[in-house]
Amino acid sequence: MVVGYSPSHGIKEEGDGGFESRWYQRCYRYIAAMEAMKEVSVAESMLQGIRKRLTTKK
């Protein structure tokens, strides 16, 4: 439920802590996504190394 609007803070919703709270939530989600992407990148690199070793040993 929208209860007010402030040009400098955006729309504030009842009970959500307003703009600042949502901004922090977006930051945390972004950081979590970046960490997940790093983990995927590391896993891909590991798989690439394993594939190279398997193909060169034949």
mmCIF file of the N, C-alpha and C atoms, coordinates in Angstrom:
data_MODEL
# 
_entry.id   MODEL 
# 
loop_
_atom_site.group_PDB 
_atom_site.id 
_atom_site.type_symbol 
_atom_site.label_atom_id 
_atom_site.label_alt_id 
_atom_site.label_comp_id 
_atom_site.label_asym_id 
_atom_site.label_entity_id 
_atom_site.label_seq_id 
_atom_site.pdbx_PDB_ins_code 
_atom_site.Cartn_x 
_atom_site.Cartn_y 
_atom_site.Cartn_z 
_atom_site.occupancy 
_atom_site.B_iso_or_equiv 
_atom_site.pdbx_formal_charge 
_atom_site.auth_seq_id 
_atom_site.auth_comp_id 
_atom_site.auth_asym_id 
_atom_site.auth_atom_id 
_atom_site.pdbx_PDB_model_num 
ATOM 1   N N  . MET A 1 1  ? 0.844  -1.179  0.000   1.00 0.00 ? 1  MET A N  1 
ATOM 2   C CA . MET A 1 1  ? 0.000  0.000   0.000   1.00 0.00 ? 1  MET A CA 1 
ATOM 3   C C  . MET A 1 1  ? 0.889  1.243   0.000   1.00 0.00 ? 1  MET A C  1 
ATOM 4   N N  . VAL A 1 2  ? 0.684  2.119   -0.974  1.00 0.00 ? 2  VAL A N  1 
ATOM 5   C CA . VAL A 1 2  ? 1.475  3.336   -1.076  1.00 0.00 ? 2  VAL A CA 1 
ATOM 6   C C  . VAL A 1 2  ? 0.919  4.367   -0.114  1.00 0.00 ? 2  VAL A C  1 
ATOM 7   N N  . VAL A 1 3  ? 1.797  4.937   0.698   1.00 0.00 ? 3  VAL A N  1 
ATOM 8   C CA . VAL A 1 3  ? 1.340  5.928   1.679   1.00 0.00 ? 3  VAL A CA 1 
ATOM 9   C C  . VAL A 1 3  ? 1.914  7.313   1.440   1.00 0.00 ? 3  VAL A C  1 
ATOM 10  N N  . GLY A 1 4  ? 2.897  7.456   0.567   1.00 0.00 ? 4  GLY A N  1 
ATOM 11  C CA . GLY A 1 4  ? 3.448  8.783   0.336   1.00 0.00 ? 4  GLY A CA 1 
ATOM 12  C C  . GLY A 1 4  ? 4.484  8.768   -0.761  1.00 0.00 ? 4  GLY A C  1 
ATOM 13  N N  . TYR A 1 5  ? 4.846  9.963   -1.221  1.00 0.00 ? 5  TYR A N  1 
ATOM 14  C CA . TYR A 1 5  ? 5.847  10.082  -2.266  1.00 0.00 ? 5  TYR A CA 1 
ATOM 15  C C  . TYR A 1 5  ? 6.768  11.248  -1.956  1.00 0.00 ? 5  TYR A C  1 
ATOM 16  N N  . SER A 1 6  ? 8.045  11.026  -2.101  1.00 0.00 ? 6  SER A N  1 
ATOM 17  C CA . SER A 1 6  ? 9.033  12.079  -1.915  1.00 0.00 ? 6  SER A CA 1 
ATOM 18  C C  . SER A 1 6  ? 9.958  12.043  -3.126  1.00 0.00 ? 6  SER A C  1 
ATOM 19  N N  . PRO A 1 7  ? 10.105 13.149  -3.863  1.00 0.00 ? 7  PRO A N  1 
ATOM 20  C CA . PRO A 1 7  ? 10.962 13.136  -5.054  1.00 0.00 ? 7  PRO A CA 1 
ATOM 21  C C  . PRO A 1 7  ? 12.389 12.672  -4.767  1.00 0.00 ? 7  PRO A C  1 
ATOM 22  N N  . SER A 1 8  ? 12.899 12.969  -3.594  1.00 0.00 ? 8  SER A N  1 
ATOM 23  C CA . SER A 1 8  ? 14.273 12.574  -3.288  1.00 0.00 ? 8  SER A CA 1 
ATOM 24  C C  . SER A 1 8  ? 14.382 11.137  -2.798  1.00 0.00 ? 8  SER A C  1 
ATOM 25  N N  . HIS A 1 9  ? 13.292 10.556  -2.344  1.00 0.00 ? 9  HIS A N  1 
ATOM 26  C CA . HIS A 1 9  ? 13.348 9.198   -1.794  1.00 0.00 ? 9  HIS A CA 1 
ATOM 27  C C  . HIS A 1 9  ? 12.451 8.200   -2.513  1.00 0.00 ? 9  HIS A C  1 
ATOM 28  N N  . GLY A 1 10 ? 11.715 8.620   -3.514  1.00 0.00 ? 10 GLY A N  1 
ATOM 29  C CA . GLY A 1 10 ? 10.852 7.696   -4.233  1.00 0.00 ? 10 GLY A CA 1 
ATOM 30  C C  . GLY A 1 10 ? 9.585  7.389   -3.460  1.00 0.00 ? 10 GLY A C  1 
ATOM 31  N N  . ILE A 1 11 ? 8.891  6.369   -3.912  1.00 0.00 ? 11 ILE A N  1 
ATOM 32  C CA . ILE A 1 11 ? 7.634  5.988   -3.264  1.00 0.00 ? 11 ILE A CA 1 
ATOM 33  C C  . ILE A 1 11 ? 7.948  5.202   -2.001  1.00 0.00 ? 11 ILE A C  1 
ATOM 34  N N  . LYS A 1 12 ? 7.304  5.553   -0.921  1.00 0.00 ? 12 LYS A N  1 
ATOM 35  C CA . LYS A 1 12 ? 7.477  4.814   0.333   1.00 0.00 ? 12 LYS A CA 1 
ATOM 36  C C  . LYS A 1 12 ? 6.241  3.953   0.538   1.00 0.00 ? 12 LYS A C  1 
ATOM 37  N N  . GLU A 1 13 ? 6.466  2.728   0.888   1.00 0.00 ? 13 GLU A N  1 
ATOM 38  C CA . GLU A 1 13 ? 5.353  1.832   1.161   1.00 0.00 ? 13 GLU A CA 1 
ATOM 39  C C  . GLU A 1 13 ? 5.303  1.542   2.642   1.00 0.00 ? 13 GLU A C  1 
ATOM 40  N N  . GLU A 1 14 ? 4.108  1.355   3.104   1.00 0.00 ? 14 GLU A N  1 
ATOM 41  C CA . GLU A 1 14 ? 3.891  1.119   4.528   1.00 0.00 ? 14 GLU A CA 1 
ATOM 42  C C  . GLU A 1 14 ? 4.619  -0.146  4.974   1.00 0.00 ? 14 GLU A C  1 
ATOM 43  N N  . GLY A 1 15 ? 5.432  -0.017  5.996   1.00 0.00 ? 15 GLY A N  1 
ATOM 44  C CA . GLY A 1 15 ? 6.067  -1.180  6.598   1.00 0.00 ? 15 GLY A CA 1 
ATOM 45  C C  . GLY A 1 15 ? 7.319  -1.684  5.906   1.00 0.00 ? 15 GLY A C  1 
ATOM 46  N N  . ASP A 1 16 ? 7.752  -1.058  4.801   1.00 0.00 ? 16 ASP A N  1 
ATOM 47  C CA . ASP A 1 16 ? 8.939  -1.584  4.128   1.00 0.00 ? 16 ASP A CA 1 
ATOM 48  C C  . ASP A 1 16 ? 10.204 -0.804  4.451   1.00 0.00 ? 16 ASP A C  1 
ATOM 49  N N  . GLY A 1 17 ? 10.107 0.229   5.257   1.00 0.00 ? 17 GLY A N  1 
ATOM 50  C CA . GLY A 1 17 ? 11.284 1.006   5.605   1.00 0.00 ? 17 GLY A CA 1 
ATOM 51  C C  . GLY A 1 17 ? 11.624 2.061   4.581   1.00 0.00 ? 17 GLY A C  1 
ATOM 52  N N  . GLY A 1 18 ? 10.849 2.156   3.525   1.00 0.00 ? 18 GLY A N  1 
ATOM 53  C CA . GLY A 1 18 ? 11.052 3.211   2.542   1.00 0.00 ? 18 GLY A CA 1 
ATOM 54  C C  . GLY A 1 18 ? 12.180 2.945   1.574   1.00 0.00 ? 18 GLY A C  1 
ATOM 55  N N  . PHE A 1 19 ? 12.575 4.005   0.894   1.00 0.00 ? 19 PHE A N  1 
ATOM 56  C CA . PHE A 1 19 ? 13.567 3.920   -0.183  1.00 0.00 ? 19 PHE A CA 1 
ATOM 57  C C  . PHE A 1 19 ? 14.884 3.320   0.287   1.00 0.00 ? 19 PHE A C  1 
ATOM 58  N N  . GLU A 1 20 ? 15.388 3.775   1.413   1.00 0.00 ? 20 GLU A N  1 
ATOM 59  C CA . GLU A 1 20 ? 16.707 3.340   1.867   1.00 0.00 ? 20 GLU A CA 1 
ATOM 60  C C  . GLU A 1 20 ? 16.751 1.837   2.083   1.00 0.00 ? 20 GLU A C  1 
ATOM 61  N N  . SER A 1 21 ? 15.703 1.292   2.692   1.00 0.00 ? 21 SER A N  1 
ATOM 62  C CA . SER A 1 21 ? 15.646 -0.145  2.939   1.00 0.00 ? 21 SER A CA 1 
ATOM 63  C C  . SER A 1 21 ? 15.649 -0.913  1.621   1.00 0.00 ? 21 SER A C  1 
ATOM 64  N N  . ARG A 1 22 ? 14.856 -0.451  0.651   1.00 0.00 ? 22 ARG A N  1 
ATOM 65  C CA . ARG A 1 22 ? 14.809 -1.140  -0.640  1.00 0.00 ? 22 ARG A CA 1 
ATOM 66  C C  . ARG A 1 22 ? 16.133 -1.009  -1.370  1.00 0.00 ? 22 ARG A C  1 
ATOM 67  N N  . TRP A 1 23 ? 16.808 0.136   -1.217  1.00 0.00 ? 23 TRP A N  1 
ATOM 68  C CA . TRP A 1 23 ? 18.111 0.343   -1.852  1.00 0.00 ? 23 TRP A CA 1 
ATOM 69  C C  . TRP A 1 23 ? 19.111 -0.672  -1.308  1.00 0.00 ? 23 TRP A C  1 
ATOM 70  N N  . TYR A 1 24 ? 19.128 -0.854  0.019   1.00 0.00 ? 24 TYR A N  1 
ATOM 71  C CA . TYR A 1 24 ? 20.036 -1.837  0.618   1.00 0.00 ? 24 TYR A CA 1 
ATOM 72  C C  . TYR A 1 24 ? 19.688 -3.245  0.161   1.00 0.00 ? 24 TYR A C  1 
ATOM 73  N N  . GLN A 1 25 ? 18.393 -3.549  0.060   1.00 0.00 ? 25 GLN A N  1 
ATOM 74  C CA . GLN A 1 25 ? 17.990 -4.872  -0.399  1.00 0.00 ? 25 GLN A CA 1 
ATOM 75  C C  . GLN A 1 25 ? 18.494 -5.125  -1.809  1.00 0.00 ? 25 GLN A C  1 
ATOM 76  N N  . ARG A 1 26 ? 18.402 -4.113  -2.683  1.00 0.00 ? 26 ARG A N  1 
ATOM 77  C CA . ARG A 1 26 ? 18.914 -4.265  -4.050  1.00 0.00 ? 26 ARG A CA 1 
ATOM 78  C C  . ARG A 1 26 ? 20.421 -4.473  -4.039  1.00 0.00 ? 26 ARG A C  1 
ATOM 79  N N  . CYS A 1 27 ? 21.112 -3.739  -3.180  1.00 0.00 ? 27 CYS A N  1 
ATOM 80  C CA . CYS A 1 27 ? 22.570 -3.898  -3.080  1.00 0.00 ? 27 CYS A CA 1 
ATOM 81  C C  . CYS A 1 27 ? 22.929 -5.312  -2.647  1.00 0.00 ? 27 CYS A C  1 
ATOM 82  N N  . TYR A 1 28 ? 22.233 -5.815  -1.630  1.00 0.00 ? 28 TYR A N  1 
ATOM 83  C CA . TYR A 1 28 ? 22.519 -7.167  -1.147  1.00 0.00 ? 28 TYR A CA 1 
ATOM 84  C C  . TYR A 1 28 ? 22.239 -8.200  -2.233  1.00 0.00 ? 28 TYR A C  1 
ATOM 85  N N  . ARG A 1 29 ? 21.135 -8.028  -2.975  1.00 0.00 ? 29 ARG A N  1 
ATOM 86  C CA . ARG A 1 29 ? 20.822 -8.963  -4.055  1.00 0.00 ? 29 ARG A CA 1 
ATOM 87  C C  . ARG A 1 29 ? 21.885 -8.906  -5.149  1.00 0.00 ? 29 ARG A C  1 
ATOM 88  N N  . TYR A 1 30 ? 22.345 -7.691  -5.464  1.00 0.00 ? 30 TYR A N  1 
ATOM 89  C CA . TYR A 1 30 ? 23.380 -7.520  -6.488  1.00 0.00 ? 30 TYR A CA 1 
ATOM 90  C C  . TYR A 1 30 ? 24.674 -8.208  -6.053  1.00 0.00 ? 30 TYR A C  1 
ATOM 91  N N  . ILE A 1 31 ? 25.059 -7.995  -4.797  1.00 0.00 ? 31 ILE A N  1 
ATOM 92  C CA . ILE A 1 31 ? 26.281 -8.616  -4.274  1.00 0.00 ? 31 ILE A CA 1 
ATOM 93  C C  . ILE A 1 31 ? 26.155 -10.137 -4.303  1.00 0.00 ? 31 ILE A C  1 
ATOM 94  N N  . ALA A 1 32 ? 24.997 -10.656 -3.906  1.00 0.00 ? 32 ALA A N  1 
ATOM 95  C CA . ALA A 1 32 ? 24.776 -12.105 -3.924  1.00 0.00 ? 32 ALA A CA 1 
ATOM 96  C C  . ALA A 1 32 ? 24.868 -12.640 -5.352  1.00 0.00 ? 32 ALA A C  1 
ATOM 97  N N  . ALA A 1 33 ? 24.311 -11.900 -6.312  1.00 0.00 ? 33 ALA A N  1 
ATOM 98  C CA . ALA A 1 33 ? 24.368 -12.329 -7.709  1.00 0.00 ? 33 ALA A CA 1 
ATOM 99  C C  . ALA A 1 33 ? 25.810 -12.338 -8.212  1.00 0.00 ? 33 ALA A C  1 
ATOM 100 N N  . MET A 1 34 ? 26.584 -11.327 -7.847  1.00 0.00 ? 34 MET A N  1 
ATOM 101 C CA . MET A 1 34 ? 27.987 -11.267 -8.266  1.00 0.00 ? 34 MET A CA 1 
ATOM 102 C C  . MET A 1 34 ? 28.781 -12.429 -7.671  1.00 0.00 ? 34 MET A C  1 
ATOM 103 N N  . GLU A 1 35 ? 28.517 -12.744 -6.409  1.00 0.00 ? 35 GLU A N  1 
ATOM 104 C CA . GLU A 1 35 ? 29.201 -13.877 -5.770  1.00 0.00 ? 35 GLU A CA 1 
ATOM 105 C C  . GLU A 1 35 ? 28.841 -15.181 -6.471  1.00 0.00 ? 35 GLU A C  1 
ATOM 106 N N  . ALA A 1 36 ? 27.566 -15.347 -6.825  1.00 0.00 ? 36 ALA A N  1 
ATOM 107 C CA . ALA A 1 36 ? 27.137 -16.563 -7.519  1.00 0.00 ? 36 ALA A CA 1 
ATOM 108 C C  . ALA A 1 36 ? 27.806 -16.657 -8.886  1.00 0.00 ? 36 ALA A C  1 
ATOM 109 N N  . MET A 1 37 ? 27.922 -15.523 -9.586  1.00 0.00 ? 37 MET A N  1 
ATOM 110 C CA . MET A 1 37 ? 28.573 -15.522 -10.894 1.00 0.00 ? 37 MET A CA 1 
ATOM 111 C C  . MET A 1 37 ? 30.047 -15.890 -10.767 1.00 0.00 ? 37 MET A C  1 
ATOM 112 N N  . LYS A 1 38 ? 30.697 -15.424 -9.693  1.00 0.00 ? 38 LYS A N  1 
ATOM 113 C CA . LYS A 1 38 ? 32.104 -15.784 -9.470  1.00 0.00 ? 38 LYS A CA 1 
ATOM 114 C C  . LYS A 1 38 ? 32.234 -17.283 -9.256  1.00 0.00 ? 38 LYS A C  1 
ATOM 115 N N  . GLU A 1 39 ? 31.307 -17.851 -8.467  1.00 0.00 ? 39 GLU A N  1 
ATOM 116 C CA . GLU A 1 39 ? 31.352 -19.289 -8.204  1.00 0.00 ? 39 GLU A CA 1 
ATOM 117 C C  . GLU A 1 39 ? 31.162 -20.076 -9.491  1.00 0.00 ? 39 GLU A C  1 
ATOM 118 N N  . VAL A 1 40 ? 30.243 -19.621 -10.344 1.00 0.00 ? 40 VAL A N  1 
ATOM 119 C CA . VAL A 1 40 ? 30.015 -20.291 -11.622 1.00 0.00 ? 40 VAL A CA 1 
ATOM 120 C C  . VAL A 1 40 ? 31.268 -20.197 -12.483 1.00 0.00 ? 40 VAL A C  1 
ATOM 121 N N  . SER A 1 41 ? 31.893 -19.038 -12.488 1.00 0.00 ? 41 SER A N  1 
ATOM 122 C CA . SER A 1 41 ? 33.109 -18.844 -13.277 1.00 0.00 ? 41 SER A CA 1 
ATOM 123 C C  . SER A 1 41 ? 34.226 -19.772 -12.803 1.00 0.00 ? 41 SER A C  1 
ATOM 124 N N  . VAL A 1 42 ? 34.381 -19.902 -11.502 1.00 0.00 ? 42 VAL A N  1 
ATOM 125 C CA . VAL A 1 42 ? 35.400 -20.800 -10.944 1.00 0.00 ? 42 VAL A CA 1 
ATOM 126 C C  . VAL A 1 42 ? 35.087 -22.242 -11.329 1.00 0.00 ? 42 VAL A C  1 
ATOM 127 N N  . ALA A 1 43 ? 33.822 -22.628 -11.226 1.00 0.00 ? 43 ALA A N  1 
ATOM 128 C CA . ALA A 1 43 ? 33.427 -23.994 -11.579 1.00 0.00 ? 43 ALA A CA 1 
ATOM 129 C C  . ALA A 1 43 ? 33.687 -24.265 -13.060 1.00 0.00 ? 43 ALA A C  1 
ATOM 130 N N  . GLU A 1 44 ? 33.386 -23.281 -13.919 1.00 0.00 ? 44 GLU A N  1 
ATOM 131 C CA . GLU A 1 44 ? 33.642 -23.453 -15.347 1.00 0.00 ? 44 GLU A CA 1 
ATOM 132 C C  . GLU A 1 44 ? 35.133 -23.617 -15.617 1.00 0.00 ? 44 GLU A C  1 
ATOM 133 N N  . SER A 1 45 ? 35.946 -22.831 -14.933 1.00 0.00 ? 45 SER A N  1 
ATOM 134 C CA . SER A 1 45 ? 37.399 -22.932 -15.103 1.00 0.00 ? 45 SER A CA 1 
ATOM 135 C C  . SER A 1 45 ? 37.897 -24.304 -14.668 1.00 0.00 ? 45 SER A C  1 
ATOM 136 N N  . MET A 1 46 ? 37.365 -24.798 -13.563 1.00 0.00 ? 46 MET A N  1 
ATOM 137 C CA . MET A 1 46 ? 37.765 -26.122 -13.077 1.00 0.00 ? 46 MET A CA 1 
ATOM 138 C C  . MET A 1 46 ? 37.382 -27.197 -14.087 1.00 0.00 ? 46 MET A C  1 
ATOM 139 N N  . LEU A 1 47 ? 36.163 -27.111 -14.622 1.00 0.00 ? 47 LEU A N  1 
ATOM 140 C CA . LEU A 1 47 ? 35.725 -28.091 -15.617 1.00 0.00 ? 47 LEU A CA 1 
ATOM 141 C C  . LEU A 1 47 ? 36.586 -28.032 -16.868 1.00 0.00 ? 47 LEU A C  1 
ATOM 142 N N  . GLN A 1 48 ? 36.942 -26.821 -17.272 1.00 0.00 ? 48 GLN A N  1 
ATOM 143 C CA . GLN A 1 48 ? 37.796 -26.658 -18.443 1.00 0.00 ? 48 GLN A CA 1 
ATOM 144 C C  . GLN A 1 48 ? 39.150 -27.340 -18.220 1.00 0.00 ? 48 GLN A C  1 
ATOM 145 N N  . GLY A 1 49 ? 39.710 -27.151 -17.027 1.00 0.00 ? 49 GLY A N  1 
ATOM 146 C CA . GLY A 1 49 ? 40.981 -27.792 -16.698 1.00 0.00 ? 49 GLY A CA 1 
ATOM 147 C C  . GLY A 1 49 ? 40.879 -29.304 -16.703 1.00 0.00 ? 49 GLY A C  1 
ATOM 148 N N  . ILE A 1 50 ? 39.797 -29.821 -16.143 1.00 0.00 ? 50 ILE A N  1 
ATOM 149 C CA . ILE A 1 50 ? 39.583 -31.275 -16.106 1.00 0.00 ? 50 ILE A CA 1 
ATOM 150 C C  . ILE A 1 50 ? 39.452 -31.815 -17.524 1.00 0.00 ? 50 ILE A C  1 
ATOM 151 N N  . ARG A 1 51 ? 38.685 -31.123 -18.366 1.00 0.00 ? 51 ARG A N  1 
ATOM 152 C CA . ARG A 1 51 ? 38.509 -31.574 -19.754 1.00 0.00 ? 51 ARG A CA 1 
ATOM 153 C C  . ARG A 1 51 ? 39.843 -31.600 -20.494 1.00 0.00 ? 51 ARG A C  1 
ATOM 154 N N  . LYS A 1 52 ? 40.665 -30.565 -20.284 1.00 0.00 ? 52 LYS A N  1 
ATOM 155 C CA . LYS A 1 52 ? 41.977 -30.520 -20.949 1.00 0.00 ? 52 LYS A CA 1 
ATOM 156 C C  . LYS A 1 52 ? 42.833 -31.701 -20.521 1.00 0.00 ? 52 LYS A C  1 
ATOM 157 N N  . ARG A 1 53 ? 42.831 -31.988 -19.214 1.00 0.00 ? 53 ARG A N  1 
ATOM 158 C CA . ARG A 1 53 ? 43.630 -33.111 -18.707 1.00 0.00 ? 53 ARG A CA 1 
ATOM 159 C C  . ARG A 1 53 ? 43.138 -34.429 -19.272 1.00 0.00 ? 53 ARG A C  1 
ATOM 160 N N  . LEU A 1 54 ? 41.821 -34.586 -19.337 1.00 0.00 ? 54 LEU A N  1 
ATOM 161 C CA . LEU A 1 54 ? 41.267 -35.842 -19.851 1.00 0.00 ? 54 LEU A CA 1 
ATOM 162 C C  . LEU A 1 54 ? 41.586 -36.030 -21.330 1.00 0.00 ? 54 LEU A C  1 
ATOM 163 N N  . THR A 1 55 ? 41.529 -34.956 -22.101 1.00 0.00 ? 55 THR A N  1 
ATOM 164 C CA . THR A 1 55 ? 41.788 -35.095 -23.540 1.00 0.00 ? 55 THR A CA 1 
ATOM 165 C C  . THR A 1 55 ? 43.270 -35.262 -23.836 1.00 0.00 ? 55 THR A C  1 
ATOM 166 N N  . THR A 1 56 ? 44.154 -34.702 -23.019 1.00 0.00 ? 56 THR A N  1 
ATOM 167 C CA . THR A 1 56 ? 45.593 -34.825 -23.287 1.00 0.00 ? 56 THR A CA 1 
ATOM 168 C C  . THR A 1 56 ? 46.148 -36.165 -22.827 1.00 0.00 ? 56 THR A C  1 
ATOM 169 N N  . LYS A 1 57 ? 45.490 -36.862 -21.902 1.00 0.00 ? 57 LYS A N  1 
ATOM 170 C CA . LYS A 1 57 ? 45.992 -38.149 -21.397 1.00 0.00 ? 57 LYS A CA 1 
ATOM 171 C C  . LYS A 1 57 ? 45.659 -39.304 -22.332 1.00 0.00 ? 57 LYS A C  1 
ATOM 172 N N  . LYS A 1 58 ? 44.784 -39.095 -23.297 1.00 0.00 ? 58 LYS A N  1 
ATOM 173 C CA . LYS A 1 58 ? 44.395 -40.202 -24.188 1.00 0.00 ? 58 LYS A CA 1 
ATOM 174 C C  . LYS A 1 58 ? 45.484 -40.559 -25.158 1.00 0.00 ? 58 LYS A C  1 
# 
